[in-house]
């Protein structure tokens, strides 16, 4: 914990204290950034989840917020249907901070990463904890079933553009972009029923990203 609390927003230099001021500062979002958000998994979003070996799970509770890493072989988050995910809770330190939060506030957010891929996938939803023996047995690995499984109802899903990972150089000098994964243009085209995105979007994005990181 910090030694002293941060000053209240009005005493911070240049504090933005109203929603109107914040929106004026940033302007209108681009249309593709809005149409890519869906209430269910598109084919491309399915592929990203099935290809991901890692996600961060965010939860909220009376004591505050929590972000916890979750990882296993690619596809460890199981897609039950296009509105439901199953996340087995693997062995950890038994603090169960995330699960305690879910018991009191079902809202969750997940951020999926795929090594070599600069786009990430975000899922917002509501979770419940199941200790059903048959369900847990479905996720047995090396003879060890999880103690519980998070049953996540999807409220919204969308991919995040590559800028943050490009700026960080997270995969630089390491992994190349995996072959066969959907491109941003494909994901936007699926989410918008072809109204936006497509090959032209990908071509323009490849030119625009290097010059719009900052």
Secondary structure, DSSP 8 states (H G I E B T S, - for coil): --SS----GGGSTT---SHHHHHHHH----HHHHHT-BSS--HHHHHHHHH-SEEEEEEEETTEEEEEEEE-STT-EEEEETTEEEEE--S--S--HHHHHHHH--EEEEEEE-TT---EEEEEEEEEEE--HHHHHTT-BTTB--S-EEEEEEEEEEEE-SHHHHHHTTTTTS----TT---HHHHHHHHTTTSS-SHHHHHHHHHHHTT---
